Amino acid sequence: MQDQSANARVEWQTATITGVVRQTARVSSFFFAPSVPFVYTAGQHVDVRLSAPDGYQTQRSYSIASTPDSGATIELAIERLDDGEVSTFFHDVAQIGDEIELRGPIGGHFIWTVADGGPILLVGGGSGVVPLVSMLRHRKARTSTIPALLLYSARSWDELIFRDELLALAESENNFDLALALTREPVARANHYTRRIDTSIVTETLARLPASPKQTFVCGSNAFVTTAADALVAAGTPAGSIRVERYGV
């Protein structure tokens, strides 16, 4: 999720933790108030840097979960990785009122606004759903009726990040549809799946949109993105309309 050209245009600043909300057993939303508020677009991310007293520094990129329409506060959904220096700091050490270093916004390819139109298909795996939620929140904030569908894969029901918010959004209709694919337990709901995303799932999902997606956004691990993008192309989605964001291995 690095964009070196974009990194060169933004500077580090301090941001204060103003709130923490547990999303799943391993993911929490951390809310930050940047000392210098900035404008961003749904889909962008920021770099977070931690510095030790001995001068050692480490940093990590996180997608922004909040919508640009919600004000200056930035929401980052951070998953606790047992070997992650930054994520374990936030989950085990950080408290409301602490200051960290933040740089952003970063990224100009994996972005969407209501002005871009649709329909849009969003495909997320695990924490890859975060920038897609930012897009959906932006769509809702603008009271847009652009057709949108989120195909979201996770291991289990309890690991679906922003689960209740997404279910409520789908129940309110307004041209938004949700398809879940759980890989380690059955889904006790209609129109969802109990297996990994494949060409058959993608084909059925595409049929739930009123027209072919103008843009498709895929975010997740390298393996997930490769599989999902291949399935999309096999299902007839033009490769040029697919935008991807990868993380991890």
VMD Tcl script that draws the C-alpha trace (Angstrom):
set ca {
  {0.00 0.00 0.00}
  {2.95 2.25 -0.55}
  {2.92 5.14 -3.02}
  {6.36 6.72 -2.92}
  {5.50 9.58 -5.27}
  {2.59 10.52 -3.04}
  {4.71 10.15 0.09}
  {7.04 12.84 -1.22}
  {4.21 15.37 -1.26}
  {3.05 15.01 2.33}
  {4.78 15.61 5.64}
  {4.69 13.91 9.02}
  {2.56 15.51 11.70}
  {1.28 14.59 15.14}
  {-2.20 13.18 15.62}
  {-3.97 12.55 18.92}
  {-5.94 9.39 19.64}
  {-9.47 10.54 20.50}
  {-11.33 7.25 20.66}
  {-11.13 3.46 20.33}
  {-13.95 1.10 19.29}
  {-13.65 -2.69 19.18}
  {-14.84 -4.11 15.86}
  {-13.85 -7.79 16.19}
  {-11.68 -9.82 18.54}
  {-8.58 -8.71 16.64}
  {-9.62 -5.44 14.98}
  {-10.31 -2.08 16.64}
  {-11.06 1.32 15.15}
  {-8.74 4.06 16.36}
  {-9.85 7.65 15.88}
  {-7.24 10.37 15.37}
  {-7.35 14.16 15.39}
  {-4.51 15.39 13.14}
  {-2.80 18.56 14.33}
  {-3.20 19.83 10.75}
  {-6.51 18.52 9.32}
  {-6.37 17.43 5.70}
  {-8.77 16.60 2.88}
  {-8.78 13.05 1.55}
  {-10.72 10.86 -0.85}
  {-12.41 7.55 -0.03}
  {-9.92 4.77 -0.69}
  {-6.77 6.63 0.35}
  {-4.49 5.62 3.21}
  {-2.01 7.13 5.67}
  {1.36 6.12 7.07}
  {1.71 5.81 10.83}
  {5.18 6.05 12.41}
  {6.29 5.09 15.91}
  {9.57 6.27 17.43}
  {11.39 4.72 20.40}
  {13.52 6.72 22.88}
  {16.68 5.17 21.40}
  {15.83 6.56 17.97}
  {14.46 3.35 16.46}
  {11.49 3.97 14.15}
  {8.93 1.75 12.48}
  {5.96 2.56 10.31}
  {2.92 0.98 8.71}
  {0.32 2.01 6.14}
  {-3.37 1.89 7.04}
  {-6.40 2.56 4.87}
  {-8.75 5.27 6.08}
  {-12.12 3.85 7.14}
  {-13.92 7.13 7.78}
  {-15.65 9.09 5.04}
  {-14.24 12.42 3.88}
  {-17.68 13.83 4.69}
  {-17.36 13.15 8.44}
  {-14.99 15.98 9.36}
  {-11.37 16.19 10.44}
  {-11.25 13.01 12.54}
  {-9.56 10.06 10.84}
  {-10.65 6.48 11.58}
  {-8.19 3.63 11.08}
  {-9.27 0.01 11.60}
  {-6.14 -1.71 12.91}
  {-5.86 -5.50 13.06}
  {-3.69 -6.93 15.81}
  {-0.91 -9.01 14.26}
  {1.07 -11.00 16.81}
  {4.36 -10.14 15.09}
  {3.37 -6.61 14.14}
  {5.32 -3.88 15.92}
  {2.83 -1.13 15.12}
  {-0.42 -3.06 15.56}
  {0.61 -4.56 18.92}
  {1.50 -1.08 20.15}
  {-1.97 0.21 19.35}
  {-3.77 -2.80 20.83}
  {-1.59 -3.30 23.90}
  {-0.11 0.09 24.78}
  {-1.84 3.07 23.14}
  {-4.46 5.05 25.06}
  {-6.82 7.90 24.35}
  {-4.85 11.15 24.50}
  {-1.62 9.64 23.15}
  {0.06 11.32 20.22}
  {1.53 9.46 17.26}
  {3.07 10.55 13.95}
  {0.91 10.36 10.85}
  {1.44 11.23 7.20}
  {-1.22 11.47 4.52}
  {-3.35 11.27 2.58}
  {-1.54 8.88 0.22}
  {-2.69 7.18 -2.96}
  {-4.42 8.45 -6.09}
  {-5.35 5.25 -7.93}
  {-7.58 3.30 -5.54}
  {-10.15 6.04 -4.92}
  {-13.81 6.69 -5.62}
  {-16.26 9.58 -5.29}
  {-19.95 9.79 -6.18}
  {-18.91 12.04 -9.05}
  {-17.23 9.01 -10.63}
  {-20.59 7.31 -11.01}
  {-21.35 3.61 -11.17}
  {-22.44 0.92 -10.76}
  {-19.51 -0.10 -8.60}
  {-18.47 -3.54 -7.40}
  {-16.36 -3.71 -4.24}
  {-14.49 -6.91 -3.38}
  {-12.73 -7.16 -0.03}
  {-10.91 -9.87 1.86}
  {-10.42 -9.56 5.64}
  {-9.18 -6.10 6.59}
  {-9.15 -5.24 2.89}
  {-12.75 -4.16 3.40}
  {-11.64 -0.97 5.17}
  {-11.14 1.39 2.18}
  {-14.30 -0.07 0.61}
  {-16.27 0.87 3.72}
  {-14.94 4.41 3.35}
  {-16.38 4.47 -0.17}
  {-19.74 3.16 1.03}
  {-19.84 5.67 3.87}
  {-19.09 8.45 1.37}
  {-21.89 7.18 -0.86}
  {-24.32 7.17 2.08}
  {-23.24 10.61 3.30}
  {-24.02 12.03 -0.13}
  {-27.40 10.19 -0.17}
  {-26.30 8.65 -3.46}
  {-28.38 5.95 -5.16}
  {-25.54 4.79 -7.40}
  {-25.83 0.98 -7.55}
  {-23.13 -0.61 -5.37}
  {-22.42 -4.17 -4.28}
  {-19.88 -5.36 -1.75}
  {-18.55 -8.93 -1.98}
  {-16.80 -9.48 1.34}
  {-14.79 -12.57 2.29}
  {-13.74 -13.44 5.83}
  {-13.03 -16.58 7.79}
  {-16.03 -16.40 10.11}
  {-19.13 -14.40 11.03}
  {-17.40 -12.85 14.04}
  {-14.45 -11.71 11.92}
  {-16.53 -9.54 9.61}
  {-15.29 -6.00 10.26}
  {-18.09 -3.39 10.38}
  {-20.53 -6.32 10.12}
  {-23.57 -4.71 11.76}
  {-23.10 -1.46 9.86}
  {-22.90 -3.29 6.53}
  {-25.94 -5.46 7.29}
  {-27.96 -2.40 8.26}
  {-26.88 -0.62 5.09}
  {-27.94 -3.60 2.99}
  {-31.31 -3.82 4.74}
  {-31.98 -0.17 4.02}
  {-31.62 -1.01 0.31}
  {-31.02 2.28 -1.56}
  {-29.36 0.32 -4.38}
  {-26.74 -1.27 -2.12}
  {-26.34 -5.04 -1.99}
  {-24.09 -7.23 0.17}
  {-22.69 -10.69 -0.54}
  {-20.68 -12.50 2.12}
  {-18.29 -15.41 1.59}
  {-17.19 -17.13 4.79}
  {-14.39 -19.65 4.42}
  {-14.45 -21.44 7.78}
  {-18.09 -21.64 8.80}
  {-21.51 -21.72 7.11}
  {-23.52 -18.57 6.48}
  {-27.06 -18.92 7.81}
  {-28.41 -16.32 5.39}
  {-29.70 -16.38 1.82}
  {-27.61 -15.10 -1.09}
  {-24.31 -15.57 0.72}
  {-21.58 -18.19 0.37}
  {-19.65 -20.74 2.40}
  {-16.42 -21.03 0.43}
  {-13.62 -18.94 -0.97}
  {-14.40 -16.48 -3.73}
  {-14.29 -18.12 -7.16}
  {-15.48 -17.41 -10.70}
  {-18.94 -18.85 -9.98}
  {-19.46 -16.53 -7.00}
  {-18.24 -13.53 -8.96}
  {-20.51 -14.37 -11.90}
  {-23.55 -14.62 -9.61}
  {-22.57 -11.43 -7.82}
  {-22.23 -9.48 -11.05}
  {-25.73 -10.60 -12.02}
  {-27.11 -8.91 -8.90}
  {-26.09 -5.48 -10.25}
  {-28.50 -3.70 -12.60}
  {-25.69 -3.20 -15.13}
  {-22.03 -4.05 -15.56}
  {-19.88 -2.20 -13.02}
  {-18.25 0.95 -14.27}
  {-15.45 0.34 -11.78}
  {-14.45 -2.59 -9.60}
  {-12.27 -2.22 -6.51}
  {-10.48 -5.22 -5.00}
  {-8.54 -5.02 -1.73}
  {-6.94 -7.69 0.44}
  {-3.86 -9.86 0.75}
  {-1.73 -10.54 -2.31}
  {-3.17 -14.03 -2.68}
  {-6.76 -12.83 -2.26}
  {-6.41 -10.00 -4.77}
  {-4.83 -12.27 -7.38}
  {-7.58 -14.87 -7.01}
  {-10.39 -12.31 -7.02}
  {-9.01 -10.36 -9.98}
  {-8.56 -13.54 -12.01}
  {-12.14 -14.58 -11.19}
  {-13.44 -11.17 -12.23}
  {-11.68 -11.35 -15.60}
  {-12.88 -14.92 -16.12}
  {-16.42 -13.73 -15.40}
  {-16.14 -11.11 -18.14}
  {-15.11 -7.99 -16.22}
  {-12.77 -5.83 -18.35}
  {-9.32 -5.83 -16.75}
  {-9.05 -2.07 -17.31}
  {-12.00 -1.40 -15.02}
  {-10.46 -3.29 -12.08}
  {-8.44 -1.40 -9.48}
  {-6.54 -3.32 -6.85}
  {-4.88 -2.63 -3.49}
  {-2.67 -5.31 -1.94}
  {-1.08 -5.85 1.44}
  {0.99 -8.52 3.15}
  {2.11 -11.71 1.50}
}
mol new
graphics top color blue
foreach p $ca { graphics top sphere $p radius 0.5 }
foreach p [lrange $ca 0 end-1] q [lrange $ca 1 end] { graphics top cylinder $p $q radius 0.2 }
display resetview
